[in-house]
Every structure is written in C-alpha cells, then in structure tokens.
Amino acid sequence: MLVGTTIDLRPEDTLVIPADATHARFLKGTPLKRLFSQHKASSGKAKEKTKNTAAVSVQSALATGIAYARSTENKGSITLAFLSENPECCDSGRDALRFAGKHKLPIIYVYAGPLVDAIQSYAYGFPRISVDGCDVVAVYRVAYECMIRARQGGGPSVIACSYGSNGGNSAKRQDSLRNMEKYLSAKNLFTDEGKQLTIRKFEQAIEQTIIASKNRQETRLESQRIFLM
C-alpha cells in the first residue's frame, strides 16, 4: 500500500501520515539519519500518543485542511493522506469528504480496509476505489490515475486497500513481496542477483546510519561529561 501510493510523489507534494508511519516518510525521501533520530526521540510514548490522537476524524479533518491550504499555494501539487480507517465511518470524516469534493481539493485519502457499504448512498462527487492491498502493481495503477486526476484539477479520491475477505486468513497467506517478485519475473525484470544486491545496499545504509547515530550519541555524552566536570 505504501509503495504503490507514494512512488510517484513529487518533492512539492504533501504527505499526511500518523505519527508512527516511518515507512511512508522513508518512501517520500526522508533520509535514514533523520528517521532514526525522530524514531529515538519519539520512543516510549509514541504508541500511547498515537492511540490518543490518531482518530480518523482528526486525521481526515487535518488532511483536508492541509490540502485546502496547499491548493492555493502550489498548483499541480497534491496531498496524500494515510488514515487509520475509512473516514466515512464518522460524521466529521464525511464532512471532510464533502468539503474536499465541493472544493475539488487535490487530495487522495488512503486507508487499509473495505469501503463501508452501509453508507454508499452518500454522494461526494469523486471516486472511492477498493484495491487489493497485497498487489503493489494494482495499488500503483489506482494511485497513478488518482494522482493524475488530482493534479489536473479533477478533485479528490479515496483508495481502500483491502487485505483478504475471509476474516484476514487469505491476507495471511499472501505476501506482497512475493507477489511483486512473481510479477517482475514473468516480465523478465527480476533476478535473484539483483534482489541480493538491493538487500546488501540497504543493509549497508542501515549499518552506516546506526554507526553514525551511536557516534553522535557518544559525542553528546562526552560533551555533557566535560561540561559537568
């Protein structure tokens, strides 16, 4: 879901995410060093804070407000908002969708879960699309069309990434990475050598970031020790 929806984002686009969505920030281009420092600073109370502030009503209202402000500043840019659940499940979420539809805001709402059938009668004036969240290519195709539409002034969209329909059991039997490997292999675009090279490069980047983080921490501790002396 994250890869398929963020891969075509531009530097001027806005990403609205929950506080703990580290993967999304990485895919948007945030350097590993910054992610490590942010993660360390927010550790301990991060989970509790997310539970208290990540209500979908707040998320959808905040994302919609940001999209409205950004739409007047940077034409052609979009706002991609990851929500914890379907915004149609609450009154404030539906209000945010109506506002976005009325003003044709360049925003795409993304969440994991099915569309809510009980309130399909609500007319927002823009597409709400369900897609297999384990199929990166399918997610990308849907996100690509929604982005083009938003950039050209067509307004918002909602993407619901579903993960199986059998109580989650079918989702557990699926693996997004394996699905992508099979897809690329069928098109002769994937080799095990290339996979291992990518893994090694990423592991090296992680290792270098960890070392740099430890060095900075040791430097700070040494500075504090000297100051106390």
CORTAGI-V107292 format. One record per backbone hydrogen bond with DSSP energy under -1.0 kcal/mol. CO is the residue of the C=O (numbers start at 1). NH is the residue of the N-H. If there is no record, write none. Layout:
CO,NH + CO,NH
//
This chain:
1,5 + 2,6 + 3,7 + 6,9 + 10,13 + 14,80 + 16,82 + 18,21 + 20,22 + 21,25 + 22,26 + 23,27 + 24,28 + 25,30 + 31,35 + 32,36 + 33,37 + 34,38 + 35,39 + 36,40 + 37,41 + 38,42 + 43,45 + 45,49 + 46,50 + 47,51 + 48,52 + 49,53 + 50,54 + 55,59 + 56,60 + 57,61 + 58,62 + 59,63 + 60,64 + 61,65 + 62,66 + 63,67 + 64,68 + 65,69 + 66,70 + 67,71 + 70,74 + 74,77 + 78,14 + 79,108 + 80,16 + 81,110 + 86,89 + 87,90 + 90,94 + 91,95 + 92,96 + 93,97 + 94,98 + 95,99 + 96,100 + 97,101 + 98,102 + 99,103 + 100,105 + 105,107 + 106,79 + 107,157 + 108,81 + 109,159 + 110,83 + 111,161 + 116,119 + 117,120 + 119,122 + 127,158 + 129,160 + 131,162 + 132,135 + 135,139 + 136,140 + 137,141 + 138,142 + 139,143 + 140,144 + 141,145 + 142,146 + 143,147 + 144,148 + 145,149 + 146,150 + 147,151 + 148,152 + 149,154 + 150,153 + 157,109 + 158,129 + 159,111 + 160,131 + 161,113 + 162,133 + 166,169 + 168,172 + 169,173 + 171,174 + 175,179 + 176,180 + 177,181 + 178,182 + 179,183 + 180,184 + 181,185 + 182,186 + 184,189 + 185,188 + 191,195 + 192,196 + 193,197 + 194,198 + 195,199 + 196,200 + 197,201 + 198,202 + 199,203 + 200,204 + 201,205 + 202,206 + 203,207 + 204,208 + 205,209 + 206,210 + 207,211 + 208,212 + 209,213 + 210,214 + 211,215 + 212,216 + 213,217 + 214,218 + 215,219 + 216,220 + 217,221 + 218,222 + 219,223 + 220,224 + 221,225 + 222,226 + 223,227 + 224,228 + 225,229
//
